[in-house]
């Protein structure tokens, strides 16, 4: 699926994932994890990717593939190079007052996806996430 690098496209992404969930017979927990990770990745691309609309490619390519017990998700963009695997985990607050709003997206992606990979080639960022589908589900 191709989308524009705009936050408003997240509605289309959500609808697309729901349609895929039925076709691929995905359990609700897997659908939730995929949706959360797609939303976090796309919103990070839009907010921080510095995709230049003047002459630059402002599209984001999303892919989903089911392979027996797993679902492979790919997200490609033409933003600045960024490897989310290198992002440090947020510090654990010792008091409620220290809890920061925001900045948890990549950490959540790490928690919900069973594997995260990144590569940069031909001016394209490619994030690959793997979600294990529980046995007997779907």
C-alpha atoms as a printed R data frame, in Angstrom:
    type eleno elety resid chain resno      x       y      z
1   ATOM     1    CA   UNK     A     1  0.000   0.000  0.000
2   ATOM     2    CA   UNK     A     2  1.264   3.473 -0.838
3   ATOM     3    CA   UNK     A     3  0.299   6.391  1.380
4   ATOM     4    CA   UNK     A     4  1.279  10.030  1.555
5   ATOM     5    CA   UNK     A     5  3.584  11.036  4.422
6   ATOM     6    CA   UNK     A     6  0.720  12.713  6.281
7   ATOM     7    CA   UNK     A     7 -0.843  11.951  9.672
8   ATOM     8    CA   UNK     A     8 -4.313  11.930  8.105
9   ATOM     9    CA   UNK     A     9 -3.336   8.746  6.248
10  ATOM    10    CA   UNK     A    10 -3.342   6.788  9.518
11  ATOM    11    CA   UNK     A    11 -7.089   6.271  9.130
12  ATOM    12    CA   UNK     A    12 -6.515   4.552  5.769
13  ATOM    13    CA   UNK     A    13 -3.734   2.472  7.307
14  ATOM    14    CA   UNK     A    14 -6.035   1.332 10.109
15  ATOM    15    CA   UNK     A    15 -8.772   0.356  7.645
16  ATOM    16    CA   UNK     A    16 -6.247  -1.485  5.489
17  ATOM    17    CA   UNK     A    17 -4.949  -3.471  8.460
18  ATOM    18    CA   UNK     A    18 -8.496  -4.413  9.489
19  ATOM    19    CA   UNK     A    19 -9.198  -5.698  5.969
20  ATOM    20    CA   UNK     A    20 -5.915  -7.640  5.954
21  ATOM    21    CA   UNK     A    21 -6.703  -9.150  9.342
22  ATOM    22    CA   UNK     A    22 -9.759 -10.847  7.918
23  ATOM    23    CA   UNK     A    23 -8.063 -12.035  4.728
24  ATOM    24    CA   UNK     A    24 -5.019 -13.357  6.587
25  ATOM    25    CA   UNK     A    25 -7.017 -14.788  9.517
26  ATOM    26    CA   UNK     A    26 -5.039 -12.853 12.119
27  ATOM    27    CA   UNK     A    27 -5.937 -12.950 15.816
28  ATOM    28    CA   UNK     A    28 -6.878  -9.667 17.541
29  ATOM    29    CA   UNK     A    29 -3.604  -9.478 19.521
30  ATOM    30    CA   UNK     A    30 -1.538  -9.635 16.321
31  ATOM    31    CA   UNK     A    31 -3.756  -7.062 14.618
32  ATOM    32    CA   UNK     A    32 -3.388  -4.725 17.609
33  ATOM    33    CA   UNK     A    33  0.415  -5.089 17.615
34  ATOM    34    CA   UNK     A    34  0.641  -4.467 13.866
35  ATOM    35    CA   UNK     A    35 -1.645  -1.450 14.044
36  ATOM    36    CA   UNK     A    36  0.306   0.075 16.927
37  ATOM    37    CA   UNK     A    37  3.631  -0.422 15.134
38  ATOM    38    CA   UNK     A    38  2.367   0.919 11.789
39  ATOM    39    CA   UNK     A    39  0.945   4.001 13.510
40  ATOM    40    CA   UNK     A    40  4.140   4.657 15.454
41  ATOM    41    CA   UNK     A    41  6.408   4.161 12.430
42  ATOM    42    CA   UNK     A    42  4.308   6.290 10.074
43  ATOM    43    CA   UNK     A    43  3.826   9.087 12.602
44  ATOM    44    CA   UNK     A    44  7.604   9.119 13.257
45  ATOM    45    CA   UNK     A    45  8.282   9.314  9.517
46  ATOM    46    CA   UNK     A    46  5.849  12.215  9.157
47  ATOM    47    CA   UNK     A    47  7.063  14.103 12.227
48  ATOM    48    CA   UNK     A    48 10.793  13.439 12.104
49  ATOM    49    CA   UNK     A    49 11.696  12.036  8.686
50  ATOM    50    CA   UNK     A    50 12.230  15.429  7.057
51  ATOM    51    CA   UNK     A    51 10.809  14.251  3.754
52  ATOM    52    CA   UNK     A    52 11.145  17.173  1.349
53  ATOM    53    CA   UNK     A    53  7.854  17.808 -0.478
54  ATOM    54    CA   UNK     A    54  9.558  20.029 -3.077
55  ATOM    55    CA   UNK     A    55 10.878  17.474 -5.541
56  ATOM    56    CA   UNK     A    56 11.201  14.747 -2.918
57  ATOM    57    CA   UNK     A    57  9.253  11.525 -2.617
58  ATOM    58    CA   UNK     A    58  6.570  12.013  0.031
59  ATOM    59    CA   UNK     A    59  5.125   8.528 -0.182
60  ATOM    60    CA   UNK     A    60  5.481   5.731  2.327
61  ATOM    61    CA   UNK     A    61  5.208   2.122  1.167
62  ATOM    62    CA   UNK     A    62  3.633  -0.374  3.560
63  ATOM    63    CA   UNK     A    63  3.720  -4.121  3.101
64  ATOM    64    CA   UNK     A    64  2.363  -7.151  4.935
65  ATOM    65    CA   UNK     A    65  3.128 -10.781  4.194
66  ATOM    66    CA   UNK     A    66  1.938 -13.841  6.076
67  ATOM    67    CA   UNK     A    67  4.439 -16.706  6.298
68  ATOM    68    CA   UNK     A    68  3.007 -19.715  8.151
69  ATOM    69    CA   UNK     A    69  3.374 -18.736 11.844
70  ATOM    70    CA   UNK     A    70  4.526 -15.157 11.299
71  ATOM    71    CA   UNK     A    71  3.519 -11.875  9.720
72  ATOM    72    CA   UNK     A    72  6.235  -9.737  8.134
73  ATOM    73    CA   UNK     A    73  5.606  -5.991  7.961
74  ATOM    74    CA   UNK     A    74  7.706  -3.589  5.891
75  ATOM    75    CA   UNK     A    75  7.703   0.196  5.954
76  ATOM    76    CA   UNK     A    76  9.735   2.141  3.392
77  ATOM    77    CA   UNK     A    77 10.266   5.896  3.173
78  ATOM    78    CA   UNK     A    78 12.614   8.406  1.571
79  ATOM    79    CA   UNK     A    79 13.275  10.405  4.722
80  ATOM    80    CA   UNK     A    80 16.581  10.968  6.435
81  ATOM    81    CA   UNK     A    81 18.426   7.787  7.425
82  ATOM    82    CA   UNK     A    82 17.224   6.564 10.817
83  ATOM    83    CA   UNK     A    83 17.825   3.163 12.378
84  ATOM    84    CA   UNK     A    84 15.310   2.759 15.238
85  ATOM    85    CA   UNK     A    85 17.298  -0.161 16.634
86  ATOM    86    CA   UNK     A    86 19.995   2.323 17.670
87  ATOM    87    CA   UNK     A    87 17.562   4.472 19.666
88  ATOM    88    CA   UNK     A    88 18.210   4.139 23.393
89  ATOM    89    CA   UNK     A    89 15.393   2.857 25.578
90  ATOM    90    CA   UNK     A    90 13.735   5.633 27.569
91  ATOM    91    CA   UNK     A    91 14.912   6.008 31.153
92  ATOM    92    CA   UNK     A    92 12.665   4.389 33.726
93  ATOM    93    CA   UNK     A    93 11.194   7.048 35.984
94  ATOM    94    CA   UNK     A    94 11.459   6.568 39.728
95  ATOM    95    CA   UNK     A    95  8.452   8.794 40.456
96  ATOM    96    CA   UNK     A    96  5.184   9.476 38.665
97  ATOM    97    CA   UNK     A    97  6.150  13.122 38.191
98  ATOM    98    CA   UNK     A    98  9.121  12.008 36.086
99  ATOM    99    CA   UNK     A    99  7.023  10.162 33.499
100 ATOM   100    CA   UNK     A   100  7.470  11.874 30.141
101 ATOM   101    CA   UNK     A   101  4.589  12.177 27.705
102 ATOM   102    CA   UNK     A   102  5.650  10.922 24.290
103 ATOM   103    CA   UNK     A   103  8.923   9.377 23.245
104 ATOM   104    CA   UNK     A   104  7.703   5.826 23.879
105 ATOM   105    CA   UNK     A   105  6.877   4.810 20.283
106 ATOM   106    CA   UNK     A   106 10.041   2.935 19.371
107 ATOM   107    CA   UNK     A   107 10.091   1.283 22.782
108 ATOM   108    CA   UNK     A   108  6.506   0.090 22.212
109 ATOM   109    CA   UNK     A   109  7.412  -1.217 18.759
110 ATOM   110    CA   UNK     A   110 10.213  -3.267 20.314
111 ATOM   111    CA   UNK     A   111  7.772  -4.706 22.866
112 ATOM   112    CA   UNK     A   112  5.033  -5.629 20.393
113 ATOM   113    CA   UNK     A   113  7.132  -6.919 17.456
114 ATOM   114    CA   UNK     A   114  9.140 -10.092 17.946
115 ATOM   115    CA   UNK     A   115 11.902  -8.852 15.646
116 ATOM   116    CA   UNK     A   116 12.944  -5.494 14.174
117 ATOM   117    CA   UNK     A   117 15.370  -4.987 11.312
118 ATOM   118    CA   UNK     A   118 16.478  -1.889  9.404
119 ATOM   119    CA   UNK     A   119 18.372  -1.232  6.209
120 ATOM   120    CA   UNK     A   120 19.161   1.817  4.114
121 ATOM   121    CA   UNK     A   121 19.687   1.564  0.377
122 ATOM   122    CA   UNK     A   122 19.119   3.764 -2.672
123 ATOM   123    CA   UNK     A   123 17.940   6.647 -0.446
124 ATOM   124    CA   UNK     A   124 15.245   4.448  1.093
125 ATOM   125    CA   UNK     A   125 14.748   3.516  4.751
126 ATOM   126    CA   UNK     A   126 13.326   0.003  5.094
127 ATOM   127    CA   UNK     A   127 12.008  -1.103  8.478
128 ATOM   128    CA   UNK     A   128 11.008  -4.761  8.769
129 ATOM   129    CA   UNK     A   129  9.024  -6.086 11.713
130 ATOM   130    CA   UNK     A   130  8.066  -9.672 12.480
131 ATOM   131    CA   UNK     A   131  5.002 -10.657 14.463
132 ATOM   132    CA   UNK     A   132  4.611 -14.253 15.599
133 ATOM   133    CA   UNK     A   133  1.067 -15.582 15.252
134 ATOM   134    CA   UNK     A   134  0.183 -17.888 18.164
135 ATOM   135    CA   UNK     A   135 -0.346 -21.546 17.262
136 ATOM   136    CA   UNK     A   136 -3.920 -22.368 16.497
137 ATOM   137    CA   UNK     A   137 -4.744 -18.708 15.777
138 ATOM   138    CA   UNK     A   138 -5.932 -17.962 12.285
